[in-house]
């Protein structure tokens, strides 16, 4: 579907959606396929979701592609995932650029293969000025590591006298996060029935609405996305406040 479904209110869509793409391996196992087949299908699902978000007027999508803990998976699977990232960037970059997608990567990219780092840097540079949708991919990302890194950077500024301790506040912390130029997610979608954040955007999702579904990620199609948005539009987002019509 390229048009927004009639039962969704275009004025109350989430502007930034985060996704934890869980269930690729189980999807493949259920079909008697190797786990890498699930990751291939999952990549197709992500591409379709990105295009759907753009068509429906959602301005940002952040995908949790590889966590700092994922290095503990079998070497063959990790190697395949890294190769898949690189191949997808080479194959899809021109099309995404043409469609106005701005691409970003967050996480500790320094430990990745140099060839993959080059493809990531090229994709970010070439699409920097695109404005149709901001697509962020978290690779070798862990939120605790991110927050620890920020604390270390701020501590160094205080230590060198560039900053006073009393100047440290939430706005300062946010300026040092990987996501400094991206609004906080309005909606988190996690597939495959798991109900946890798994060290993903812990600071950024303080007031994010969360949607969990039993659907495995490779099966998370446009209809499933539609249901997630319907659920979101029924939420009452008060950000810790009371409704104006209700007195304290």
Backbone bond lengths (Angstrom), bond angles and torsions (degrees), N, CA, C in turn:
res aa  C-N    CA-C-N  psi(-1)  N-CA   C-N-CA  omega(-1)  CA-C   N-CA-C  phi
1 X - - - 1.459 - - 1.525 109.93 -
2 X 1.311 115.75 124.95 1.465 119.06 177.61 1.520 111.74 -95.09
3 X 1.332 117.09 -23.87 1.461 120.94 179.38 1.525 109.88 -95.09
4 X 1.323 116.21 145.97 1.460 121.54 177.27 1.520 109.41 -62.36
5 X 1.344 118.74 128.69 1.467 120.62 177.96 1.526 111.67 -55.79
6 X 1.323 115.82 145.69 1.466 121.46 -173.46 1.515 113.23 -63.36
7 X 1.349 117.45 -25.30 1.462 119.38 -177.35 1.532 113.16 -87.88
8 X 1.325 117.13 6.69 1.467 121.26 174.74 1.527 109.22 -104.71
9 X 1.313 115.72 136.59 1.460 122.07 179.36 1.526 109.17 -86.58
10 X 1.331 118.62 113.59 1.469 120.06 -177.79 1.529 113.02 -63.41
11 X 1.343 117.71 -18.90 1.457 121.33 -179.86 1.529 112.56 -82.50
12 X 1.325 116.96 -10.88 1.463 120.11 -177.29 1.529 112.38 -127.02
13 X 1.310 115.89 35.61 1.461 120.25 174.80 1.521 109.78 -84.47
14 X 1.324 118.13 147.26 1.468 119.52 171.63 1.524 109.19 -65.30
15 X 1.311 116.65 136.00 1.455 119.92 179.16 1.520 112.32 -87.14
16 X 1.331 116.39 -20.76 1.464 120.82 178.23 1.521 108.20 -137.90
17 X 1.322 115.95 121.94 1.467 122.24 178.98 1.517 109.39 -115.23
18 X 1.334 115.79 134.32 1.463 121.69 173.67 1.524 108.04 -110.05
19 X 1.337 117.12 142.78 1.465 120.17 -179.55 1.523 110.65 -130.79
20 X 1.339 114.77 135.59 1.468 122.01 168.92 1.515 105.76 -105.72
21 X 1.306 115.74 110.01 1.468 122.58 -168.64 1.527 110.17 -89.67
22 X 1.321 116.06 81.53 1.459 121.24 -172.31 1.523 111.00 -102.12
23 X 1.326 115.94 142.76 1.456 120.91 172.50 1.510 115.95 111.57
24 X 1.328 118.08 6.14 1.473 119.62 179.87 1.526 111.98 -59.78
25 X 1.329 115.31 -46.17 1.468 119.86 -177.94 1.517 112.07 -64.69
26 X 1.342 116.31 -43.86 1.461 120.26 179.91 1.527 111.12 -64.88
27 X 1.331 116.38 -38.03 1.471 120.73 177.55 1.526 110.14 -58.08
28 X 1.327 116.05 -45.01 1.462 120.35 -179.13 1.527 111.36 -68.66
29 X 1.324 116.57 -43.46 1.460 121.25 -178.50 1.526 111.12 -60.93
30 X 1.329 117.01 -40.97 1.461 121.10 178.78 1.525 112.38 -61.00
31 X 1.322 116.18 -23.50 1.464 121.25 -178.70 1.516 112.49 -103.58
32 X 1.327 116.57 7.85 1.452 120.69 179.89 1.513 113.48 69.86
33 X 1.329 116.47 25.39 1.458 122.19 -178.13 1.527 110.50 -107.30
34 X 1.324 118.22 158.79 1.468 119.93 173.75 1.521 110.62 -66.45
35 X 1.330 116.29 153.27 1.463 120.81 -176.94 1.529 111.99 -56.70
36 X 1.334 117.49 -31.84 1.461 119.50 -177.92 1.529 111.65 -63.44
37 X 1.341 116.70 -26.83 1.467 119.66 176.70 1.521 110.26 -64.85
38 X 1.317 117.12 -34.86 1.455 121.28 176.34 1.518 111.91 -66.22
39 X 1.326 116.10 -37.97 1.468 119.40 178.67 1.525 111.14 -68.64
40 X 1.327 116.76 -36.67 1.472 119.71 175.96 1.527 110.68 -61.96
41 X 1.331 115.84 -47.24 1.456 119.65 -179.98 1.527 110.76 -66.09
42 X 1.323 116.46 -36.42 1.462 120.66 178.03 1.513 112.36 -62.78
43 X 1.331 116.59 -35.81 1.461 120.39 177.49 1.529 110.54 -65.34
44 X 1.334 116.93 -38.13 1.466 120.56 177.18 1.524 110.79 -65.07
45 X 1.331 116.22 -40.70 1.466 120.80 178.15 1.524 110.85 -61.08
46 X 1.334 116.47 -42.68 1.463 120.63 179.89 1.525 110.98 -63.07
47 X 1.328 116.43 -41.66 1.463 120.31 178.79 1.528 110.68 -62.04
48 X 1.340 116.46 -42.37 1.466 120.45 179.33 1.526 111.35 -66.03
49 X 1.339 116.55 -38.07 1.465 120.10 179.30 1.526 110.57 -67.06
50 X 1.305 116.53 -41.12 1.466 120.70 178.55 1.523 110.30 -59.32
51 X 1.317 116.85 -45.70 1.463 120.44 -179.76 1.536 110.70 -66.05
52 X 1.320 116.75 -38.66 1.454 120.79 178.38 1.530 110.49 -63.58
53 X 1.322 117.47 -44.36 1.466 120.99 177.68 1.525 110.62 -57.67
54 X 1.308 116.36 -42.47 1.468 120.02 -179.23 1.530 110.64 -64.56
55 X 1.321 116.74 -45.37 1.462 120.53 -179.38 1.525 112.05 -64.10
56 X 1.329 116.86 -34.07 1.457 120.76 -174.98 1.531 113.49 -90.82
57 X 1.328 117.40 0.19 1.460 120.19 174.04 1.509 115.70 89.87
58 X 1.327 117.09 18.36 1.465 121.22 176.20 1.520 107.98 -89.70
59 X 1.318 117.10 128.00 1.459 121.73 -165.61 1.526 115.57 -89.81
60 X 1.334 118.28 -15.12 1.467 118.91 -177.40 1.521 110.56 -150.17
61 X 1.331 115.75 139.05 1.464 123.34 176.65 1.518 108.07 -134.80
62 X 1.335 116.37 125.95 1.458 121.40 177.92 1.517 109.13 -119.24
63 X 1.331 117.21 124.81 1.462 122.47 -175.75 1.529 110.79 -114.30
64 X 1.320 115.72 132.36 1.471 122.49 177.53 1.519 107.49 -86.23
65 X 1.318 116.84 94.54 1.466 121.21 -172.24 1.522 113.23 -90.21
66 X 1.350 117.11 -35.33 1.471 120.01 -176.20 1.521 107.89 -158.50
67 X 1.331 115.85 119.38 1.461 120.07 -177.77 1.525 111.09 -92.74
68 X 1.323 115.92 167.99 1.470 120.11 176.73 1.525 110.22 -63.87
69 X 1.342 117.16 -25.73 1.464 120.91 179.49 1.529 112.28 -80.40
70 X 1.322 117.60 -18.74 1.470 120.40 -176.46 1.525 113.85 -67.80
71 X 1.334 117.47 -13.38 1.465 119.62 176.32 1.531 111.28 -62.99
72 X 1.332 116.88 -17.28 1.464 120.62 -178.93 1.527 112.12 -80.16
73 X 1.318 117.55 -5.49 1.463 120.60 176.97 1.532 110.24 -70.76
74 X 1.335 118.02 167.12 1.480 120.13 178.67 1.531 111.24 -54.41
75 X 1.315 116.03 141.69 1.465 122.09 -175.95 1.523 111.08 -55.97
76 X 1.340 116.82 -40.86 1.462 120.14 -178.15 1.527 111.06 -61.56
77 X 1.333 116.79 -39.51 1.460 120.67 -179.03 1.531 110.72 -69.89
78 X 1.331 116.13 -42.48 1.470 120.28 178.94 1.523 110.15 -62.27
79 X 1.333 116.07 -45.73 1.467 119.87 -179.71 1.527 110.85 -60.95
80 X 1.340 116.51 -40.36 1.462 119.88 179.20 1.522 110.67 -64.11
81 X 1.333 117.28 -43.51 1.459 120.82 -179.10 1.524 111.17 -60.76
82 X 1.325 116.51 -43.25 1.464 119.76 179.93 1.530 111.04 -64.93
83 X 1.317 116.30 -40.23 1.457 120.52 177.82 1.532 110.15 -67.09
84 X 1.339 116.52 -37.68 1.459 120.84 178.47 1.528 110.69 -63.38
85 X 1.338 117.15 -43.57 1.465 120.52 177.48 1.530 110.03 -55.92
86 X 1.328 115.34 -47.79 1.469 120.25 -175.39 1.532 111.05 -66.08
87 X 1.331 116.57 -44.11 1.464 120.18 -179.58 1.523 111.50 -64.45
88 X 1.334 116.36 -41.28 1.463 119.93 -179.90 1.518 111.37 -63.71
89 X 1.333 116.43 -39.72 1.462 119.00 178.99 1.523 111.11 -63.26
90 X 1.313 116.18 -44.39 1.467 119.91 -179.66 1.524 111.62 -64.87
91 X 1.339 115.42 -38.73 1.463 119.76 -174.28 1.524 112.91 -82.23
92 X 1.330 117.31 -34.47 1.462 121.08 -170.82 1.522 114.14 -101.80
93 X 1.318 118.58 -13.02 1.460 120.15 -172.82 1.527 112.78 -57.47
94 X 1.323 117.76 -48.18 1.465 120.58 -176.91 1.525 111.27 -59.25
95 X 1.339 116.37 -43.04 1.460 120.31 -179.41 1.524 111.53 -66.73
96 X 1.330 116.65 -44.21 1.466 119.72 179.46 1.520 111.10 -64.36
97 X 1.325 116.25 -38.59 1.459 120.57 178.04 1.531 110.27 -62.74
98 X 1.336 115.87 -43.51 1.461 121.37 179.49 1.537 111.17 -62.47
99 X 1.333 116.68 -33.39 1.459 121.13 -178.74 1.528 112.79 -86.43
100 X 1.325 117.56 4.36 1.457 120.82 174.56 1.512 115.27 82.52
101 X 1.324 117.21 21.38 1.462 121.20 -179.88 1.528 110.06 -82.88
102 X 1.309 116.28 128.05 1.462 121.10 170.95 1.524 108.23 -93.89
103 X 1.323 117.89 126.07 1.461 122.82 -175.39 1.527 110.29 -107.00
104 X 1.330 115.81 133.30 1.465 121.53 173.92 1.519 108.97 -133.30
105 X 1.330 115.88 156.22 1.461 121.82 173.79 1.516 108.42 -126.98
106 X 1.327 116.67 138.29 1.458 121.20 175.66 1.522 109.09 -125.68
107 X 1.325 115.71 151.09 1.454 121.94 -177.25 1.512 109.77 125.37
108 X 1.322 116.06 179.86 1.464 121.03 177.22 1.532 107.98 -85.56
109 X 1.312 115.47 92.38 1.465 120.74 -175.82 1.522 112.52 -81.39
110 X 1.327 116.80 -9.38 1.469 120.91 -172.53 1.525 112.87 -65.97
111 X 1.335 118.20 -22.61 1.469 120.53 -177.32 1.531 112.03 -91.62
112 X 1.311 117.24 -4.13 1.465 120.49 -179.37 1.523 110.54 -77.39
113 X 1.317 115.82 162.63 1.470 120.44 178.40 1.529 109.80 -58.01
114 X 1.316 115.99 142.71 1.467 120.93 -176.67 1.527 111.24 -59.45
115 X 1.321 116.78 -37.29 1.470 119.26 -179.79 1.523 110.44 -64.94
116 X 1.343 116.90 -38.32 1.458 120.35 178.28 1.527 110.04 -69.41
117 X 1.311 117.13 -40.15 1.467 120.42 177.18 1.526 111.12 -59.65
118 X 1.331 116.52 -39.90 1.473 120.48 179.61 1.522 110.76 -64.26
119 X 1.343 116.92 -42.77 1.467 120.01 179.33 1.530 110.78 -65.04
120 X 1.313 115.94 -38.99 1.467 119.82 178.23 1.526 110.92 -63.74
121 X 1.317 115.79 -45.89 1.470 120.37 -178.83 1.525 110.21 -64.17
122 X 1.316 116.43 -40.41 1.474 120.34 179.76 1.521 110.60 -63.83
123 X 1.333 116.98 -43.25 1.462 120.39 -178.37 1.532 111.22 -66.67
124 X 1.327 117.21 -37.90 1.464 120.07 179.39 1.527 110.74 -68.93
125 X 1.317 116.09 -40.27 1.463 120.28 -178.86 1.522 111.50 -67.71
126 X 1.335 116.71 -45.99 1.465 120.68 -175.82 1.524 112.84 -67.90
127 X 1.335 117.03 -29.16 1.476 119.85 -174.57 1.525 112.72 -105.05
128 X 1.320 117.82 8.32 1.462 122.14 -171.31 1.525 113.28 -54.54
129 X 1.324 117.56 -36.76 1.462 121.01 -174.64 1.527 114.01 -95.95
130 X 1.334 116.81 3.45 1.469 119.67 178.34 1.526 110.41 -71.18
131 X 1.339 115.94 147.65 1.462 118.85 -172.83 1.521 114.80 -131.76
132 X 1.332 119.00 4.08 1.466 119.91 -178.44 1.524 111.24 -67.67
133 X 1.324 116.94 -43.93 1.460 122.61 178.00 1.522 108.46 -160.87
134 X 1.329 116.77 144.54 1.466 122.27 178.88 1.525 107.76 -100.88
135 X 1.318 116.61 112.20 1.463 123.73 -176.94 1.525 108.39 -105.50
136 X 1.344 115.97 112.72 1.457 121.54 -179.35 1.521 109.37 -110.95
137 X 1.330 116.29 133.13 1.457 121.60 179.41 1.527 108.12 -117.08
138 X 1.323 116.40 123.76 1.469 121.88 178.31 1.525 108.85 -90.99
139 X 1.330 115.90 114.85 1.465 122.32 -178.00 1.530 108.64 -127.23
140 X 1.331 115.67 130.14 1.472 120.78 -171.49 1.530 109.18 50.05
141 X 1.325 113.37 48.09 1.462 120.82 -177.45 1.518 110.48 -108.01
142 X 1.320 115.71 138.10 1.457 123.28 171.82 1.519 107.61 -145.27
143 X 1.321 117.09 126.63 1.456 120.16 -173.71 1.524 112.07 -66.10
144 X 1.322 118.39 -37.60 1.464 120.14 178.27 1.528 110.43 -63.50
145 X 1.329 116.17 -40.03 1.474 119.39 176.40 1.523 110.55 -62.45
146 X 1.343 116.34 -42.01 1.454 120.98 -179.93 1.528 110.84 -60.97
147 X 1.326 117.12 -47.16 1.464 121.21 -178.22 1.531 110.31 -67.14
148 X 1.330 116.94 -39.20 1.465 120.25 176.80 1.519 111.29 -61.67
149 X 1.335 116.03 -41.97 1.469 120.71 178.15 1.519 110.88 -60.54
150 X 1.319 116.74 -43.00 1.463 121.03 179.70 1.522 110.28 -64.17
151 X 1.324 116.95 -43.40 1.467 120.49 178.52 1.526 110.69 -59.44
152 X 1.324 116.35 -40.94 1.470 120.08 179.44 1.527 110.81 -65.28
153 X 1.327 116.89 -42.22 1.467 120.40 179.64 1.529 111.41 -63.95
154 X 1.329 116.59 -43.42 1.458 120.43 179.65 1.524 110.64 -66.98
155 X 1.340 116.80 -39.95 1.462 120.23 178.41 1.523 111.42 -61.44
156 X 1.321 116.37 -38.19 1.474 120.13 178.36 1.522 111.06 -65.61
157 X 1.332 117.05 -38.10 1.467 120.52 177.55 1.526 111.06 -64.46
158 X 1.315 116.59 -39.52 1.471 120.67 176.94 1.527 110.29 -67.52
159 X 1.322 115.84 -41.45 1.470 121.10 -177.83 1.530 111.52 -63.55
160 X 1.323 116.56 -36.82 1.477 120.17 -178.59 1.524 112.28 -86.62
161 X 1.332 116.63 -1.33 1.448 119.66 177.54 1.520 114.61 84.76
162 X 1.343 117.48 4.55 1.468 119.98 178.65 1.522 112.22 -76.47
163 X 1.327 115.96 -13.01 1.451 121.22 -175.84 1.521 108.67 -147.72
164 X 1.330 116.62 141.65 1.459 121.27 175.12 1.527 108.56 -94.94
165 X 1.307 116.84 147.59 1.467 121.35 -176.57 1.519 111.59 -55.65
166 X 1.346 117.60 -37.96 1.452 120.52 -177.75 1.532 112.38 -70.48
167 X 1.331 117.15 -11.15 1.461 120.50 177.48 1.521 112.77 -84.96
168 X 1.316 117.19 -8.43 1.461 120.99 -179.33 1.532 108.81 -76.31
169 X 1.323 116.41 118.69 1.459 121.70 179.16 1.532 109.47 -143.99
170 X 1.329 116.65 -178.17 1.463 120.33 -177.31 1.523 112.03 -61.96
171 X 1.309 117.42 -41.10 1.466 120.10 -179.38 1.523 111.03 -61.06
172 X 1.321 116.77 -39.65 1.464 120.01 178.98 1.524 110.88 -65.10
173 X 1.330 116.40 -44.17 1.467 120.47 178.38 1.528 110.38 -58.52
174 X 1.331 116.28 -45.79 1.462 120.62 -177.05 1.523 112.38 -62.50
175 X 1.320 116.96 -32.19 1.463 120.99 179.61 1.523 112.28 -67.62
176 X 1.336 116.60 -19.63 1.464 120.33 -179.41 1.532 113.08 -100.77
177 X 1.332 117.50 -2.95 1.461 120.12 178.12 1.527 110.59 -74.35
178 X 1.332 116.05 159.17 1.471 120.02 175.75 1.524 110.83 -57.10
179 X 1.315 116.58 -30.31 1.461 122.47 -172.05 1.525 112.54 -97.32
180 X 1.311 117.68 26.35 1.465 121.76 -172.68 1.525 113.18 -55.57
181 X 1.323 117.69 -31.24 1.471 120.13 -176.26 1.525 112.91 -102.20
182 X 1.343 117.16 17.15 1.461 121.47 -177.49 1.519 110.19 -126.14
183 X 1.324 119.02 131.03 1.467 120.57 176.22 1.533 110.84 -59.62
184 X 1.325 116.51 154.64 1.459 120.26 179.02 1.530 110.54 -65.11
185 X 1.335 118.16 148.94 1.470 120.04 -179.82 1.523 111.68 -62.97
186 X 1.319 115.87 139.45 1.464 121.83 172.82 1.524 110.76 -85.56
187 X 1.328 115.69 -31.90 1.463 121.01 -174.58 1.516 110.10 -141.15
188 X 1.347 115.45 132.96 1.464 122.02 170.61 1.517 108.16 -108.78
189 X 1.322 116.15 130.89 1.462 121.76 173.99 1.527 108.19 -114.45
190 X 1.345 116.15 126.24 1.460 119.54 173.03 1.523 108.84 -125.35
191 X 1.305 115.70 130.88 1.463 121.69 -177.12 1.523 111.50 -96.96
192 X 1.329 115.43 171.97 1.476 127.14 171.79 1.521 114.20 75.95
193 X 1.338 117.92 12.75 1.454 120.07 172.69 1.512 116.11 87.31
194 X 1.318 117.85 -6.17 1.470 119.74 177.43 1.522 109.39 -75.09
195 X 1.341 116.79 141.88 1.465 121.23 -176.89 1.525 110.40 -126.16
196 X 1.301 115.27 67.18 1.462 120.81 177.04 1.521 108.70 -153.18
197 X 1.339 115.87 164.75 1.463 120.77 -177.09 1.518 113.08 -89.51
198 X 1.329 116.99 -21.72 1.464 120.94 176.46 1.530 112.78 53.14
199 X 1.346 116.11 44.51 1.462 120.89 172.77 1.529 112.56 64.00
200 X 1.331 116.17 36.41 1.469 122.05 -176.95 1.526 110.33 -114.96
201 X 1.312 117.47 117.44 1.468 124.15 172.47 1.536 112.43 49.21
202 X 1.327 117.22 46.84 1.462 120.82 -174.71 1.523 112.20 -62.11
203 X 1.320 118.06 -41.61 1.458 120.97 177.76 1.528 110.30 -69.15
204 X 1.313 115.62 -46.85 1.462 121.76 -171.62 1.532 112.64 -68.15
205 X 1.334 117.45 -24.11 1.470 119.53 -173.87 1.525 112.89 -101.68
206 X 1.327 117.07 29.46 1.462 120.51 -179.79 1.526 112.28 -56.95
207 X 1.330 117.96 -35.64 1.466 121.54 -178.51 1.529 111.96 -125.90
208 X 1.304 116.55 25.08 1.464 121.38 179.04 1.529 110.67 -77.79
209 X 1.319 116.66 136.65 1.464 121.01 171.97 1.532 108.46 -74.86
210 X 1.341 116.98 141.78 1.460 120.63 -175.32 1.516 110.78 -118.93
211 X 1.329 114.91 137.35 1.459 121.73 -178.71 1.522 107.68 -130.26
212 X 1.340 115.06 119.98 1.455 120.50 179.51 1.524 109.21 -114.13
213 X 1.322 116.12 137.96 1.460 121.23 -178.46 1.526 109.88 -135.77
214 X 1.326 116.02 147.94 1.467 121.42 177.13 1.531 111.71 -72.36
215 X 1.319 117.49 -18.47 1.470 121.65 -177.84 1.522 110.54 -57.85
216 X 1.307 117.19 132.67 1.463 121.33 175.19 1.528 108.84 -74.04
217 X 1.331 116.80 147.99 1.457 119.83 -171.92 1.532 113.68 -54.04
218 X 1.329 121.00 -45.78 1.477 118.68 -178.44 1.529 113.22 -60.74
219 X 1.327 117.48 -20.15 1.466 121.59 178.79 1.525 112.70 -96.27
220 X 1.330 117.68 2.97 1.467 120.90 -177.10 1.529 108.58 -80.69
221 X 1.326 114.55 86.63 1.459 120.57 -175.19 1.528 111.40 -94.11
222 X 1.317 116.13 -170.83 1.461 121.10 -177.80 1.528 112.04 -60.68
223 X 1.324 116.51 -37.41 1.469 119.88 179.38 1.526 110.75 -64.59
224 X 1.329 116.48 -41.12 1.462 120.31 178.45 1.530 110.75 -65.84
225 X 1.318 115.91 -38.41 1.468 120.82 177.21 1.528 110.47 -64.51
226 X 1.310 115.74 -40.92 1.461 121.86 176.73 1.532 110.36 -55.79
227 X 1.335 117.23 -45.51 1.459 121.43 179.35 1.525 111.92 -63.51
228 X 1.327 116.77 -37.51 1.466 120.39 177.91 1.524 110.67 -63.52
229 X 1.328 116.88 -40.53 1.461 120.78 -179.94 1.528 111.35 -70.64
230 X 1.330 117.30 -35.61 1.463 120.00 175.54 1.523 110.21 -61.95
231 X 1.321 116.44 -42.80 1.461 120.75 177.40 1.525 110.92 -61.68
232 X 1.319 116.06 -43.57 1.469 120.70 179.69 1.524 111.36 -60.04
233 X 1.313 116.71 -41.99 1.464 119.96 -175.74 1.527 112.90 -71.53
234 X 1.327 117.43 -10.36 1.467 121.02 174.53 1.529 111.69 -89.53
235 X 1.326 117.14 -9.11 1.465 120.48 -177.17 1.523 111.13 -75.97
236 X 1.332 115.34 152.75 1.463 122.35 176.15 1.523 107.37 -109.20
237 X 1.313 117.00 98.19 1.469 121.84 -175.12 1.529 109.90 -88.03
238 X 1.333 115.77 102.08 1.461 120.62 -176.56 1.526 113.18 -105.95
239 X 1.342 117.42 -12.37 1.469 121.57 179.16 1.528 111.43 53.15
240 X 1.342 115.67 42.90 1.446 119.75 176.87 1.509 115.26 84.95
241 X 1.328 117.15 -3.22 1.462 120.98 -177.36 1.522 110.45 -102.73
242 X 1.336 115.36 165.35 1.452 120.93 172.49 1.515 109.25 -87.60
243 X 1.340 116.51 156.34 1.455 119.24 173.20 1.536 109.03 -61.63
244 X 1.303 116.37 148.12 1.455 120.11 -178.08 1.520 111.78 -63.80
245 X 1.310 117.11 -23.78 1.466 120.69 -179.22 1.514 113.07 -82.73
246 X 1.357 116.22 -6.30 1.453 120.41 -178.77 1.516 108.97 -109.94
247 X 1.285 117.14 125.85 1.463 120.09 -179.60 1.520 110.20 -85.84
248 X 1.321 115.30 153.07 1.457 120.22 178.86 1.519 110.63 -72.36
